[in-house]
Amino acid sequence: MNAEIFGALAQLEKERGIPQTYMIDKITQALVAAYKKDNDGYTDNVFVDVVDGDMHMYVQKEVVEEVISPATEISIDAAKKIEKHAQLGDLVNVDVRTQAFGRIAAQTAKQVIIQGIREAERGMIFDTFSSKEHEILTGTVLRIDPTTGDMTVRIGGGNDRTDAMLSASEQVRGESYHEGDIIRVYVVEVRRSNRGPQVIVSRTHPGLVKRLFELEVPEIESGLVEVKSISREAGSRTKLAVCATAENIDPVGACVGTRGGRVGAVVDELHGEKMDIIVWSEDPAKFVAAALSPADVISVTVLPGSQKACRVIVPDDQLSLAIGKEGQNARLAARLTGYKIDIKPKSQAAEFEEIAEESEEA
């Protein structure tokens, strides 16, 4: 029986990756639980000993003249049959025949072992996918809830696969998928739950754009170009601020690629989402001016105070471009830089300066 058990554990470790030591621990728990199920009064004096591939179960009892508690005591005559030199007060390990367990006890042991396997598999899945947080994975659409629009996506392969949740709020408006479609998703978070690991994925997260550029731009992967900031309105437009960490490198050119091949691959993956790639700067004025691209900027004045805010002057014919449709360009620029941006046309600049001077004097 021992040989069969350890052979099965070796096979389990090979096929599912569950360590033998983990399952041995679960089996010992199951055996102890089963014995206590069949025998009242037995507590911590029941244990399983595993040595060199040999497993035995024992009940430790004290040698006494008159047995009052059979669960914890053994007579001197019975003890000498186990250990020839046993004396009163000694502790004797009494071998337990597990084959004699009753049906209910055996069922209890079975449930403990099955639960142990499930817990081990869930733990391995959690460890596998928690290490992939903030990465891009390819999956297959399994189910689409017709009521909520939430999608279940199967990610990973072999034993290391699981079902991830792509909620409707994390899907890009305008993108359409069907069951069986292949989809690339960004792993936002892996949570523990009573039903096993819960993997939350997204198509709208700014991190998806960053990882896509890392895959397409070797300079980002190697660290020669760094992505400093991203602001995104998924399905419409993204602004990306990059800088070079070495001389003689054009960070924007590296991201765009020859004939726009690199940025084009990212845009294709995101189904036509527009990309504005700008150079990051330590100077807030330069950074804000670049962030408002493609609009031209005359001046940027960082306003004093604890709140990060600035005043931007643009040519009159550039005002609508700087603000963008429904304020999108200005909104994305503000998120990218972390500054509140107040945009004014050049024709109002003089009046704006006068009001500012009066407020400062007051």
N, C-alpha and C positions, 0 to 999 in steps of 0.2 A: 504493500500500500504506500509506503514512504517513497519508493522508487517511482510509482505512478504519479504521486503528488508532485514531486520535484521535477519529473519529466514534463508534466502539464504546465508547471510554472515557467520552466525554461522555454517552452513553446509560446506561452503567453507573452513573455518578455521579447521574444523574437518577432512575433507577429504584431503586437500592439505597443511594444516599448515600455510595458509596465515592469519595473524592477522586481526581481524575485524577493528581495528583502522587504519591500512594501507589502507584497501579497502574503508572505510568511507571517508578517505582523497581523494582517487581517484574519488569516486562518487561525492563528492562536487566539485572537479575540473571539472568533466564532466558536471555537471548541470550548473555551471557558464559558461563554454565554450558553451554549447547548447543555453543558454539564449542570450548570446552575438551574437551568430550566427543568431538568429532570430530578434534581436533588435539592431539597430544602435545607437551609442552614449553612450552605457553603459560601464562603466569602472570598477573602484575599488569599486563602490557603490553597487555591487551585491555580496551577500554572502549567505552561507548556515549555519544554526544553528542546531546543534544536541544536544539535552538534554534528558537524560533518555530514550533512545530508540525512540525518536521522532525527525523527521527530517523535517525542514521547510526552504524554500528559500525566501529571502527578497531582495527588492531593497530599499536602503536608499535614501530618497529625502528630500530636504529642503522645508519648508513651505513658500510660497510666495503669494503676492496678485495677480500677473499676471505671468502665466507660460510662460517662453520663451524657456526653454530647458526641454522638457518632460522627458528626461532621468534622470535628476538630480533634478527636481523641481516638486512640487505638490501644487495645490491651497489650500487656507485655508478651503474652504468648503469641498473639498475632504478629506483633512487631518482630519477634525473633525469627519468624518464618521469612521475613523480608530481609532483615539484617541480623545475622547470627549474634552479634555482640551488642544488640540494643539494650539500653537500660532505662529505668524510670526517669522521666524528664527529658529524654532525648526526643528529637524531631525526626520522624521517619517519612520518607516519600513513598506514598502508595501508588503503584501504577494503575492507570485508568484505561479500561478497554473501551475505546470510542465506538467500536462496533455495536455496543450494547445500548447506544443512545436511542431514545424513543423517537417516534415520527415527528412530534412537535419540536423536540430538541434539534433534530436533524434539519427540519425546515428553517428553524431559527439560524442555524449555522449557514445554511445555503443563502439566506437573505443577507447575512452579514458579508459573505464573500462576494455576492453579486453587487452589493452596495459599494464594497471596496473597489471592485473593478471600475464601476461607474465614476467613483470619486477620483480614482487615479487617472482615468481618461480625461475627465473634466479638468483636472489639475494640469495635465500635460498640454491640453488645448489652450488653457489660460496662459501658461508660460510661453507657448509658441507664439500666440498672437499678441500678447502684451509686449513682446519684444519687437513686434512689427507696428506698434503705434506710430503714427505720423509717417507711414510708408504707403506706397501705392501697391495695391494687389489687383490681380485680374480674377474675376469671378463669373459665375453663370447665374442668370436670373431664374430663380425657381418658381416663385409665386408673386403675383401682384394682387393686392387686396382691392377688389373693385369698389369698395366703399370709401376707404381712406386714401388709396393710392400708394400705401406703403409697399415696399418690395423686399422680398427675402432673396439674398444673394449668397450662393455657395462659394466660399473662397478656400484656398489651400488645395492640397492634394494628398492622396493616400490616407494614412492614419491622421495626418495633420490637416484635416479639413473641418470646416464648421459652417454654420449658416449665420450670415450677418444681416443686420437690419439697416436698410436704406429707406428712411422715412420720407414721406412726401415733402417735408420741409427741407430735406437735404438733397432734393433732386432739382436739377436745373429746369426752369420753366421753358417749355418748348422742346425739350428732349423727350423722345418717346421710345419705350422699350417693350419687348414682348418676352414671354416665358421662353427660355432657351437661348436668349441673346447673351453674347459675351460683353462684359462691361468692366471698365477700370474704375476702382474706387479708392478713396483715401481713408485710411483707418484713423478715426478720431479718438476712440477710447475703447478699452476692453474692461468690462465690469464683471464682478462675481455676482451670481444670483443662485437661488435655490434650484433652478432648472439647468444650471451649468453656466459657462462663460457666455456673456452677451457682448457681441462685437458690434460697435456702432460705426457705420461708414458714411461717407459723404461724397457728393459730386459738386457741392457748392463751397466747400472750405477753401480759403486762400492757400492752405498748405498743399492742395492738389496742384495748383499752378507752380508753386516752388519746386515740388518734386518732379513735375514734368520737365521743367527747365533743367534740373539737375541731370535728368536722363538724356536730354538733347544737347546740353552744352558741357563739353569736357572741362572747360575752364572753371565752371562752378563746382563740378565734381572734385576737381583737384585742389580747389581753394584759391585759385588765381583770381577768380571773380566771386564776390560775395553778394548775396541777396540781402539787402538791409531792411527792406520793408515792402509789404504788399497790401493793396486795398482792392477789393473785388466786389462787383455786383454780378453774380454768376449769370452766365448766358448773355450778358450785354457787354461789359467792359472791365478790364483789369489794369491797374497801374502798378508797375514794378520798379523799385529803386535799387540800383546795383552800383557797386564800386569795385575798382581793381585793387588788389592787394600787392601788386608788383608793378614796376615801371614798364612803359611801352606796351601796355595792354589797353585796348579800347573795350570797356565792359559792355557798352551798348552794342557795338559791332559784333562782339563775341556771342551775345544772346540772339541777335538778329540772324547771323550766319550768312554764308554766301548766297546771294540772291534771295535772302529772306527764308532760307531753307529750314533753319532751326526754329525760329519763331513760328513759321508756317506749320511745322509739325505739331506744335503745341496748340495753335489755333484750330487745326483740323481735329485734334482730339477733343477739343472743347466746342466743336460744331460751330465755328465761326466767331467765337467770342473775340472782341477787339483787344489788342494789347498795346499799351503805352509803356515803353521802356525808357527810363530816365537815369541820369547820373546822380547818385546820392552825394550830398555835400554836408560837411560839418557846419557850414554857414547857413543858418535858418533861412535867410533871405534868398540865397541862391537855390536852396532846396525847394522852397515854396514856389519860386519862379519856374523852376524846371517841372515841378509837379503839375502846374497848370497847363502844361503842354497839351495840345498843339497851339494854344493861344500865346501871342507875344505879350510880354510884361515890361512895362516902363520902369516901375520901381516897386520895391517891397520894403515896408517899414515895420519892424518888430516893435509892438507896443509894450511899454514898461508895465510891470506888475507881475503878480504871481501866476496869473493865468496865461497860457501860451496863446497869444493872439497876434495877428499882423494885419496891416492895411496894404492893399495891393492896388496899384494904378495901372490900367491897361488902355490902349488906344480905343477910341470910341467904337470903331468898327470891329474890335476884338472882344467887346463885352459879352455878347451872346455866346461866342465860342469859349471864352474863359469860364462862364457859368455852366454852359452845356445844356443839353436838352433836359428839362425838368430839374435843373441844378446838378446833374450827375457829375460833370467834370469838376466843379468846385467841391462837391461832396467827397468824391474819391481823393482829391488832392488833400483835403483836410484830414481824412483818415490816414493817408500815406505819411503825412508829415507830423501829425499830432497837433497841428495849429488850427485855431479858429481863423478863417480867412474872410476878410471883408473886402469885396472887390468893387472898385469905383472906376468910371470912365475918366479919361483925361480932361474932358470938358468940365467935370465937377471937382477936379483935383484942387484948384485954387480955393474954391468955397469950402471944401473939406478941410484944407489946411487952416483956414481962418477959424473954423469952428473948433479945431483941435487946439489952436493956440489960445483961444478964449477960455476953453476948459482948463488948460494948464495954468493960466494966470489966475483963474478963480480958485 
